[in-house]
Amino acid sequence: MNPKVNILFVSSGNSKNGISPLVFNQGNSLIQLGHYVTFFTIKGKGMKGYIKHIFILRNFIKNNSYDVIHAHYSLSAIVTALAGGKPLVVSLMGSDVKASPLLKYLIKVFNFLFWRKVIVKSQDMKTSCNIESAYVIPNGVNFTKFKEYSKNESIKITGWDKNKQHILFAANPNRKEKNYQLANDAFKLLNTKNVELHVLVDIPHEQMPAYFNAADVIILTSLWEGSPNVIKEAMACNCKIVAVNVGDIKETIGDTDGCYVTNFDKREIAICLKKALEYTDKPNGRAHIAHLDSEIIAKKLTNIYIENL
């Protein structure tokens, strides 16, 4: 039986709801296994906010005792390293290794000098960051939360028209890397009034299962991704999906019926949207991602922690 581990999670707390749902859910999955998790969030955007938290975090670590510190995203990991946090496990996300050359250089330097173990979310990310020792461990999915629900009840929650079909662009269209323009261009090629395109802006994470279950198709057209949880969560709800081939999407979707992986071509995307809308069976995406259950991922993380005790 594995020992119980006392873990400090360090991450940004600058999102609308504070801590990222991805980080919070991963911490909770570890708590469910009997471990102890404390969340430390870095609040305050820009370089000034992060630099200030070096000293705040240093004092916090001095006054508390942890078996391992797990930092999420590169900037949080840099702050943690400079605050003297160790042993330090770092989770890099897609934005870390797809961003500026300067950040990629800092990742290499801090990995060499300070970071004990590095986790990336996909093989594509591992290739991009060029850290041979990195573990590839995708974020898990809460199968209890993300599952099939009644479409009629889900439609009521979203407020969408029950007499139309619905395509969900499951991201904020104002984020340039999410490439909403391509999704909208493909949607316009459908040329029908019976289908609506929706976007996600300021939707509470707890309502996400309703939006997935209300949608007839989930669309993703991002310029880049690491291992997008929105696709895994949609698959856990057995949604139909049309997504461009970025990150680990092709590996995640696999040969799931009713789901399509495309190139960055609006006509190809439109054709796949039409196929998905006309597909009448329910995809079995949930079975295809059974290995990504949060509990399974939490056990993999536990093994990394124990190696570093």
N, C-alpha and C positions, 0 to 999 in steps of 0.2 A: 504493500500500500504506500502510495507516494506521500511524503510529508506535506503539511499545510505550509504554504508560502505566504509571507507578508510582503505585498507588492505596492510600490508607489507608482501610479500612473501620472505622467506629466504630459499635458497637451495644451493647445490653445483653448481659450474660453471666450473667443470673440464672435462666435456665431450668435444668431438671434436668440437661441435657446441656451446659450452658454456652451457647455461641452458638446462636442460633436456626438450625434447619436451612435456613430460607428464605434467611437472610443468607449462611450458609456455602456453600450451593449456588450462589448468585449469584456469590459471589467465585470459586468454583472454575470456573464457566463462563467468567469473564474470564481466569483463569489458562490455561484451555484454548486461548484465543485468543492466548496469548503475552504477556499483560500481567503486571505484578507486583502482587500484592495482599498487604497486611499487615492482619491482624485485630487491632483493639484493642477489648477488651470492658470495659464498665462493670459492675463487680461490687459489690453492696451495694444493697439495696433502700431505697426511701424517699428523701426529699429530701436527707438527710444523705449517703447513698451517692453521689448524683449530684453534689452540691456538692464533695465530697472529690475527685472525679475531674476537676474543672475544672483543678486544679493538677497532678495526675498527668499528665493528657493534655497540658497546656501544656509540661511538661518533656519529654515524649515527642516532641512535634512539634519542639521546639527542637533535639533531639539527632538528628533524622532528617529526611530530605528527601523530599517527595512532590510529584508533579505535581498531584494533586487529592485532596481528602478527601471521602469519601462516607459520610454519617451516615444511619443507619436508625432510624426512629421519631423523634418530635418531641423527646422529652426528651434523647436522645443528641445530636440536632442542636443543641439549646440549649446543652448542655455544650460541644460542639465549638466553637460560635461564641464562647462566653465564654472558651474556652481559646486563642482566636486562630487557629483552624484555617481556612485558606483556600487556594485557592478551594474553597468548600464547596457540594457537591451534597447535597440532602436527599431521602430517600425517606420519604414519609408512608404509614402503613398505615391500615387501617380504624378502629382504635381511636383514632388521633390525631384524626380529624375527626368522629368520632361520639361523642366523650367530652364533658367538661364545657365550658361556655361559656368558662371561664377559660383552658383549654388552647387552645381555638380562637382566643382573643384573642392569646395569646402567640405562636401560629403566625403570625398576621398581622404582629405587631410584628417578630419575628425574621426573617421573610421579607423585610420591607421594609428592615431594617437590615443584615443579615448574610448571608443565604443567596443564593448566586449563581443556582442553579437548583433547582427543586422538582419532584419526580416523585410522582405519585399513581397508584394502581393501577386506577382505573376512572373513567369519566365522572361517575358518581354521587358519587365522592369529590371530584372537581374542583368540582362544583356545591356540595357541602357546605362545602368550605374556602374557596370563593370566591376562588381565586387564578387569574386568567385566564391567566397565563403558564405555569402548571404543565403539564408533559408527562404524558400518560397512557400509562404503560408498565406492564402487568401483570407480576407475577413469572413467570418462565419455569418450564417443567417439564422435568425430566431424562428425556428419552424413552428413554434407555438403561436407566435404572433402573425407570421406571414403564411397564410394558407387560403384555401378557397372559402369564400363567403357567398351568400345570396347576392346575385347581381341586382335584383330589384331593391334590396335594402342598401346596397352600396351606391346605387344611382341616387337614392333619396339623400344619402349623406353628401354626395358631391353636388347635388342640385342640377345635374345634367338632364337633358331632354331624353326621356325614356323611349321615344319613338325614333331616335336616331342612333347611328353607330358612332363610336367615339375612339379617337386615336389620342394617346397620351404621350406627350413629349415630357418625359419625367425628369425635368431639370429646369432651372431658371434660365429663360431665354436671353437674359442680359449678360450671362457669362459667355464671353466670346468663344472659349474653348469648347463649349457645348454645341456650337455650330447650328443654332436654331434655323438660320436662313435656309440651309440645305433641306431640313425637314419640312419647312413651310413651302419651299419650291416643289418638292416631291408631292406634298399634299395637294397643291393647286392643280397638279397634273391629273389628279383623280377626277376633277371637274364634276363634283356631285354635291347637291345640297343636303343629302341624307347622311353625310358624315361630317363630324366636327373634330377640329384639332384643338387640344387643350394643352396648357403648360402648367408647371408646378412653381408657384411663387408663394412663399410664406404659408405652406401647408404643414400643420403639426405632424411630426413623425408618426404619432400614434394613429393618424388618419390615413396613412399611406396604404395599408392593406385595402381600405375601401376604394381608393382611387385605382389601384391595380385591378381589383375585381369588377369595378364599373367599366373599365376600358375594354374595348374589343381588340385593340392592338397597342403595344408599347413600342415607341420608336426612339432610337438613340442614334445620333449622327455626329458624335463628338470628334473633334480633330485629334484628340488623344485621350487615353484612359490608362489607368493601371489595371485595376480589377474592379470594375464598377459594381457596387453592391446593388444598385437599382435593378440591374439585369438579374442578379441572383435572387433578389426578393420577388421580382416579377415571376421568375420561374418557380419559386416556392408556392406562388399562387396559381400556378398552371396557366399563365397568361400566354397569349400569342405575342411574338416579338419580331420586330424588324430592326436590325442594328448593323452599323458599319463595322468592318473588321479592324478593330483597334484593341489594344491590351490583350486580355485573355478571353475576349468574347467568343471567338470561334471555338476555343476549347470548352468553354462553359456551356454554350448552347448545344454543341455537338450535332447530333442528327435528330434533335427533338422535332417531331412533326408539328407543323403550324408555326415554326420559328425560322427566320431567314437571316443569313449573314450576307451583306452586300458590300460593294465598292462605293466610293464617293461619287456616285452618279445618280442624279435626281430621277432619271427615267427608270433605272434599275430599281431604285428604292420604291418608286410609285408602283411598279409592277408587283413587287413583293408585298406592298401594302394591300394591293387589290387581292392578291392570293390569300393573304392572311385574313382579310375581311370576309372572304368567301369560304374560308376553311370552317367547317361546321362542327368538327370534333373538338374536344378539349385536349390541349397538349398535355403531355405527361412530364413537364419540365421538373416537377418536384422530385421525381424518382432519379432524374439525371444528375441532380446536385445533392443527393443524400449525403455525400461525403463532406459537404460544406455546412452541415449542421453545427451550430455554435458550440455545442458540447464537445464535438469531435475536435474542432479547432482549439478550444480551450485546453484540451488534453495535450495537444501538440505544443502549445505555449508553455504548459506546465513542465514538459520535458526539457525545454530550453532553459527555463528558470532553474530547475534542479541541477542541470549541468554546471551552473554558475554559482551555486551556493558555496 
